[in-house]
Amino acid sequence: MADRALHVDFALNEAQEMLRQTTRKFLADRVPVEVVRRLAETVEGFDAKLWQAGAELGWHSLAIPEEYGGAGYTFSELSIVLEELGRALFPGPFLSTVVMAADAILATGTEEQRQAFLPGIATGEHTVGVALFEGPAGASSGDITMSAEASGGGWVLTGRKTNVIYGHTVDTLLVGAQTARGLSLFLVPADTPGVTRQPMPTLDATTKQAHVTFTEAQVGAGALLGREGAAGPVVDRMLRLAAVGLALDQVGGAQWCLETSLEQGKTRFQFGRAIGSFQAIKHRCADMLVAVEHARSTAYHAARVTQDEEELAIAAPLAKSVCSDAFVKTSGETIQILGGTGFTWENNAHLYFKRAKSSALMFGDARHQRRLLADALGL
């Protein structure tokens, strides 16, 4: 693994560079920070029209095979979009729908389930919330305790999930629950009787989350995704992909922080000089550049090994821990370089700082990711 990682070429080809430019232009034109702020103040937290427009640009279909309405590309192409979405703080259930749920359905779903969900995900019709954990500390398949009992040819789900990304707005919930045979996954329509969804307060208003309660919620036999009791490896892979997706989002946010700090260094003057001419600011910006490029390398490597489970087990926690630290560092430094205005509500830097602190905790903080890394290395 190490030898191959040292020789990975992260340069984008012509088509990938066009994808980056097209995505960045769309986000700059249609989703400026003023729109992000407006959506952050709503309960839903995202705009269905913008979500659909992204799907029409091909974002949602990139890593879905052509036979299910996708473009048939790889996670490498998807990684370009994820980074740009992070740079713009794009709001919506992209991570849970396109990164996590689509992969799980493709890997373990029946042909009927694939046909029912994947084309809709590709076109933007379906949104999926991944409901795995019952407490904020949940970060592995072993933390799932909610129950599902077989009943009348179907299933009855009872329990409560928390921190479900956009769980109050999606049309489908991918739920982890314990059955008589062990951990299983279920595709549950969000409007199922007995399912109650409640938005929850979060540090990062640009990424909405919800509590979801299941009170003897009944679903049919076809709701079971994959084999009963065999969801452990599927959940572990979903969490690794989530780590990679979040790492790429964090790289995009850190890149915005770097660009903003450099611009401030050139345009803000003190004592008759641009502050970027002072040694202390130069060193801070140089350290930020190193952190961003280091983070991007780890994230892009992880994106390119998603089909190799052995390498992904190392690359995913490595990327998440490095990128979490880089985003927190760069967003904090940006506020310092901006001076007093960086602490005000009107300045956009605080949005990125809150995103950095929140995303660092999602699906396991940097300490948890390093424990996973040590386990993968056999330590």
C-alpha positions as CSV (number, residue, x, y, z in Angstrom):
1,M,0.0,0.0,0.0
2,A,2.7,2.5,1.0
3,D,4.7,2.2,-2.2
4,R,1.6,2.7,-4.4
5,A,0.5,5.7,-2.4
6,L,3.8,7.4,-2.9
7,H,3.4,7.3,-6.7
8,V,-0.2,8.5,-7.0
9,D,-0.6,11.3,-9.6
10,F,-3.2,13.8,-8.3
11,A,-3.2,16.0,-11.4
12,L,-6.6,16.4,-12.9
13,N,-7.1,15.4,-16.6
14,E,-8.9,17.8,-19.0
15,A,-12.4,16.4,-18.3
16,Q,-11.9,16.5,-14.5
17,E,-10.6,20.1,-14.7
18,M,-13.7,21.0,-16.7
19,L,-15.9,19.4,-14.0
20,R,-14.1,21.5,-11.4
21,Q,-14.5,24.8,-13.3
22,T,-18.2,24.1,-14.1
23,T,-19.0,23.2,-10.5
24,R,-17.2,26.2,-9.1
25,K,-18.9,28.6,-11.5
26,F,-22.3,27.2,-10.8
27,L,-21.7,27.6,-7.0
28,A,-20.4,31.1,-7.4
29,D,-23.3,32.2,-9.5
30,R,-26.2,30.3,-7.8
31,V,-25.0,29.6,-4.3
32,P,-23.0,32.6,-3.0
33,V,-22.6,32.9,0.7
34,E,-25.7,35.1,0.9
35,V,-27.8,32.2,-0.2
36,V,-26.1,29.9,2.2
37,R,-26.9,32.3,5.0
38,R,-30.5,32.6,4.0
39,L,-30.9,28.8,3.8
40,A,-29.2,28.4,7.2
41,E,-32.0,30.4,8.8
42,T,-34.7,28.1,7.4
43,V,-35.9,24.9,9.0
44,E,-35.3,22.8,5.9
45,G,-31.8,24.2,5.4
46,F,-31.5,23.6,1.7
47,D,-33.2,24.6,-1.6
48,A,-34.9,21.9,-3.6
49,K,-34.4,23.8,-6.8
50,L,-30.6,24.1,-6.2
51,W,-30.5,20.4,-5.3
52,Q,-32.2,19.6,-8.6
53,A,-29.9,21.9,-10.5
54,G,-26.9,20.1,-9.1
55,A,-28.4,16.8,-10.2
56,E,-28.9,18.2,-13.7
57,L,-25.2,19.1,-13.8
58,G,-24.5,15.5,-13.2
59,W,-23.1,15.7,-9.6
60,H,-25.4,13.0,-8.2
61,S,-24.9,10.5,-11.0
62,L,-21.1,10.6,-11.2
63,A,-20.3,7.4,-9.3
64,I,-23.6,5.5,-10.2
65,P,-23.3,2.9,-12.9
66,E,-24.9,3.6,-16.3
67,E,-27.3,0.7,-16.0
68,Y,-28.9,2.6,-13.1
69,G,-29.1,6.0,-14.7
70,G,-25.6,7.2,-13.7
71,A,-22.6,8.5,-15.5
72,G,-20.4,5.4,-14.6
73,Y,-17.4,7.4,-13.3
74,T,-15.6,6.8,-10.0
75,F,-15.2,8.4,-6.6
76,S,-12.3,10.4,-8.1
77,E,-14.7,12.4,-10.1
78,L,-17.1,12.7,-7.2
79,S,-14.2,14.0,-5.0
80,I,-13.9,17.0,-7.2
81,V,-17.5,18.0,-6.6
82,L,-17.2,17.3,-2.9
83,E,-14.3,19.6,-2.5
84,E,-16.0,22.4,-4.4
85,L,-19.2,21.9,-2.4
86,G,-17.2,22.3,0.8
87,R,-15.5,25.4,-0.5
88,A,-18.9,27.0,-1.0
89,L,-20.6,25.5,2.1
90,F,-23.2,24.0,-0.1
91,P,-26.2,22.9,2.0
92,G,-28.0,19.7,1.4
93,P,-28.0,15.9,2.1
94,F,-25.3,15.2,-0.5
95,L,-23.0,13.2,1.7
96,S,-25.8,10.9,3.1
97,T,-27.6,10.5,-0.3
98,V,-24.9,10.4,-2.9
99,V,-21.9,9.1,-1.0
100,M,-23.2,6.8,1.7
101,A,-26.7,5.5,0.7
102,A,-26.0,5.1,-3.1
103,D,-22.9,3.0,-2.4
104,A,-24.7,0.8,0.2
105,I,-27.7,0.2,-2.1
106,L,-25.5,-0.6,-5.0
107,A,-23.3,-3.0,-3.0
108,T,-25.9,-4.9,-1.1
109,G,-29.4,-4.1,-2.4
110,T,-31.6,-6.4,-4.5
111,E,-32.0,-5.6,-8.2
112,E,-35.5,-4.3,-7.3
113,Q,-34.0,-1.9,-4.7
114,R,-31.3,-0.7,-7.0
115,Q,-33.8,0.1,-9.7
116,A,-36.1,1.7,-7.2
117,F,-33.6,4.1,-5.7
118,L,-30.4,4.6,-7.7
119,P,-32.0,6.2,-10.8
120,G,-33.9,8.6,-8.5
121,I,-30.7,9.5,-6.6
122,A,-29.0,10.2,-10.0
123,T,-31.7,12.5,-11.1
124,G,-32.1,14.3,-7.7
125,E,-35.6,12.8,-7.1
126,H,-34.6,10.8,-4.0
127,T,-32.9,12.1,-0.9
128,V,-31.7,9.7,1.8
129,G,-30.8,10.3,5.5
130,V,-28.5,7.8,7.1
131,A,-29.9,7.0,10.6
132,L,-27.3,4.9,12.4
133,F,-26.5,6.2,15.9
134,E,-28.4,6.8,19.1
135,G,-26.0,9.1,20.7
136,P,-23.4,11.8,19.8
137,A,-20.6,9.4,20.6
138,G,-21.6,6.9,18.0
139,A,-18.9,6.3,15.4
140,S,-18.8,2.6,14.6
141,S,-21.1,-0.3,13.7
142,G,-20.8,-1.6,17.3
143,D,-22.6,1.5,18.6
144,I,-25.9,0.7,17.0
145,T,-28.4,-0.7,19.5
146,M,-31.9,0.1,18.1
147,S,-34.1,-2.9,17.6
148,A,-36.1,-4.3,14.6
149,E,-38.4,-7.3,15.1
150,A,-39.8,-9.6,12.4
151,S,-43.6,-9.3,12.4
152,G,-46.2,-10.4,9.9
153,G,-43.9,-10.8,7.0
154,G,-42.3,-7.4,7.6
155,W,-40.5,-5.6,10.4
156,V,-41.3,-3.4,13.3
157,L,-38.7,-0.7,14.2
158,T,-38.4,0.8,17.7
159,G,-35.9,3.3,18.9
160,R,-34.4,6.7,18.4
161,K,-31.7,8.0,16.2
162,T,-29.8,11.3,16.6
163,N,-27.6,13.6,14.4
164,V,-29.2,12.3,11.2
165,I,-28.0,14.7,8.6
166,Y,-31.1,16.4,7.0
167,G,-33.1,13.7,8.6
168,H,-36.2,16.0,8.8
169,T,-36.3,16.7,5.1
170,V,-35.3,13.5,3.2
171,D,-37.8,11.2,1.7
172,T,-36.1,8.0,2.7
173,L,-34.2,6.9,5.8
174,L,-31.4,4.2,5.8
175,V,-31.7,2.8,9.3
176,G,-29.3,0.6,11.2
177,A,-31.0,-1.7,13.7
178,Q,-30.3,-5.0,15.6
179,T,-32.5,-8.0,14.7
180,A,-32.4,-11.5,16.0
181,R,-29.5,-12.3,13.7
182,G,-27.5,-9.1,14.3
183,L,-27.0,-5.7,12.7
184,S,-29.2,-5.1,9.7
185,L,-30.1,-2.1,7.4
186,F,-33.6,-1.0,6.4
187,L,-34.8,1.5,3.7
188,V,-37.7,3.2,5.4
189,P,-40.0,5.8,3.8
190,A,-39.7,8.9,5.9
191,D,-43.5,9.3,6.0
192,T,-44.0,5.8,7.5
193,P,-46.5,5.9,10.4
194,G,-44.6,5.8,13.7
195,V,-41.7,7.8,12.4
196,T,-41.3,11.2,14.0
197,R,-38.6,13.6,12.8
198,Q,-37.5,16.6,14.9
199,P,-34.9,19.2,13.8
200,M,-32.1,19.6,16.4
201,P,-30.0,22.6,17.2
202,T,-26.5,22.4,15.8
203,L,-23.3,24.4,15.9
204,D,-23.1,24.5,12.1
205,A,-26.3,26.0,10.8
206,T,-25.2,25.2,7.2
207,T,-25.6,21.5,7.8
208,K,-28.9,20.6,9.4
209,Q,-29.4,17.5,11.6
210,A,-32.4,15.9,13.2
211,H,-33.6,13.4,15.8
212,V,-35.7,10.6,14.3
213,T,-37.9,8.4,16.6
214,F,-39.4,5.1,15.5
215,T,-42.4,4.1,17.6
216,E,-43.3,0.6,16.4
217,A,-42.9,1.7,12.8
218,Q,-43.9,-1.1,10.5
219,V,-42.2,-1.7,7.1
220,G,-42.5,-4.5,4.6
221,A,-40.1,-7.4,4.0
222,G,-38.7,-5.5,1.0
223,A,-37.3,-2.8,3.3
224,L,-34.5,-5.0,4.5
225,L,-31.3,-4.0,2.6
226,G,-29.0,-7.0,2.0
227,R,-29.1,-10.0,4.3
228,E,-30.4,-9.9,7.8
229,G,-27.6,-9.6,10.4
230,A,-24.9,-9.0,7.7
231,A,-24.8,-5.2,7.8
232,G,-21.7,-4.8,9.9
233,P,-19.2,-4.6,7.0
234,V,-21.6,-2.4,5.0
235,V,-21.9,0.1,7.8
236,D,-18.2,0.1,8.3
237,R,-17.7,0.9,4.6
238,M,-20.3,3.6,4.7
239,L,-18.5,5.2,7.6
240,R,-15.2,5.1,5.8
241,L,-16.8,6.7,2.7
242,A,-18.4,9.3,5.0
243,A,-14.9,10.0,6.4
244,V,-13.5,10.5,2.9
245,G,-16.5,12.6,1.8
246,L,-16.2,14.9,4.9
247,A,-12.4,15.1,4.4
248,L,-12.9,16.4,0.9
249,D,-15.5,18.9,2.1
250,Q,-13.0,20.0,4.7
251,V,-10.3,20.5,2.1
252,G,-12.7,22.8,0.2
253,G,-13.4,24.8,3.3
254,A,-9.8,25.1,4.2
255,Q,-9.0,26.3,0.7
256,W,-11.5,29.1,1.0
257,C,-9.9,30.1,4.3
258,L,-6.4,30.1,2.7
259,E,-7.6,32.2,-0.2
260,T,-9.4,34.6,2.1
261,S,-6.4,35.0,4.4
262,L,-4.1,35.7,1.4
263,E,-6.4,38.3,0.0
264,Q,-6.6,40.0,3.5
265,G,-2.9,40.0,3.7
266,K,-2.7,42.0,0.4
267,T,-5.5,44.4,1.1
268,R,-5.5,45.1,4.8
269,F,-3.0,47.8,5.9
270,Q,-1.5,48.6,9.2
271,F,1.3,51.2,9.9
272,G,1.2,52.1,6.3
273,R,2.0,48.5,5.1
274,A,0.0,45.5,3.8
275,I,-0.2,43.1,6.8
276,G,1.0,40.3,4.5
277,S,4.4,42.0,4.5
278,F,4.8,41.3,8.2
279,Q,6.8,38.2,9.1
280,A,4.1,36.8,11.5
281,I,1.4,36.9,8.8
282,K,3.7,35.4,6.2
283,H,4.5,32.5,8.5
284,R,0.8,31.9,9.3
285,C,-0.1,31.9,5.6
286,A,2.7,29.6,4.7
287,D,1.7,27.2,7.5
288,M,-1.9,27.3,6.2
289,L,-0.7,26.4,2.7
290,V,1.2,23.4,3.9
291,A,-1.8,22.3,5.9
292,V,-4.2,22.6,3.0
293,E,-1.9,20.8,0.5
294,H,-1.2,18.0,3.0
295,A,-4.9,17.6,3.6
296,R,-5.7,17.6,-0.1
297,S,-3.2,14.9,-0.8
298,T,-4.5,12.6,1.9
299,A,-8.1,13.2,0.8
300,Y,-7.5,12.6,-2.9
301,H,-5.5,9.5,-2.2
302,A,-8.4,8.1,-0.1
303,A,-10.9,9.0,-2.9
304,R,-8.8,7.0,-5.3
305,V,-8.6,3.8,-3.3
306,T,-12.3,3.5,-2.3
307,Q,-12.6,0.1,-4.2
308,D,-9.7,-1.4,-2.3
309,E,-11.1,-2.2,1.2
310,E,-7.7,-2.9,2.7
311,E,-6.2,0.4,1.6
312,L,-9.4,2.3,2.3
313,A,-9.3,1.1,6.0
314,I,-6.0,3.1,6.3
315,A,-6.7,6.0,3.9
316,A,-10.1,7.0,5.2
317,P,-9.2,7.6,8.9
318,L,-5.9,9.1,7.8
319,A,-7.7,11.6,5.6
320,K,-10.4,12.5,8.1
321,S,-8.0,13.1,10.9
322,V,-5.6,15.2,8.8
323,C,-8.3,17.2,7.1
324,S,-10.2,17.8,10.3
325,D,-7.1,19.3,11.9
326,A,-6.3,21.3,8.8
327,F,-9.7,22.9,8.5
328,V,-9.9,23.8,12.2
329,K,-6.4,25.3,12.0
330,T,-7.0,27.3,8.8
331,S,-10.4,28.6,9.8
332,G,-9.1,29.7,13.2
333,E,-6.1,31.4,11.6
334,T,-8.3,33.2,9.1
335,I,-10.3,34.8,11.9
336,Q,-7.1,36.0,13.5
337,I,-5.8,37.4,10.3
338,L,-9.1,39.2,9.6
339,G,-8.8,40.9,13.0
340,G,-11.8,42.1,14.9
341,T,-14.2,41.8,12.0
342,G,-13.5,38.0,11.8
343,F,-15.5,37.5,15.0
344,T,-18.6,39.3,13.9
345,W,-21.8,37.7,12.5
346,E,-21.5,39.7,9.3
347,N,-18.1,38.1,8.4
348,N,-18.3,34.8,6.6
349,A,-15.2,33.3,8.4
350,H,-17.2,32.3,11.4
351,L,-19.5,30.1,9.2
352,Y,-16.4,28.2,8.1
353,F,-15.0,28.0,11.6
354,K,-18.3,26.5,12.8
355,R,-18.4,24.1,9.9
356,A,-14.8,23.0,10.7
357,K,-15.5,22.4,14.4
358,S,-18.8,20.5,13.6
359,S,-17.5,18.3,10.7
360,A,-14.5,17.4,12.8
361,L,-16.8,15.5,15.2
362,M,-19.1,13.9,12.6
363,F,-18.7,10.1,12.4
364,G,-15.9,10.2,14.8
365,D,-13.4,12.9,15.7
366,A,-9.7,13.0,14.9
367,R,-8.8,10.9,18.0
368,H,-11.3,8.2,17.0
369,Q,-10.0,8.2,13.4
370,R,-6.5,7.7,14.7
371,R,-7.6,4.8,16.7
372,L,-9.1,3.3,13.6
373,L,-5.9,4.0,11.8
374,A,-3.9,2.2,14.5
375,D,-6.2,-0.8,14.3
376,A,-5.9,-1.0,10.5
377,L,-2.1,-1.0,10.9
378,G,-2.3,-3.8,13.4
379,L,-1.1,-1.7,16.4
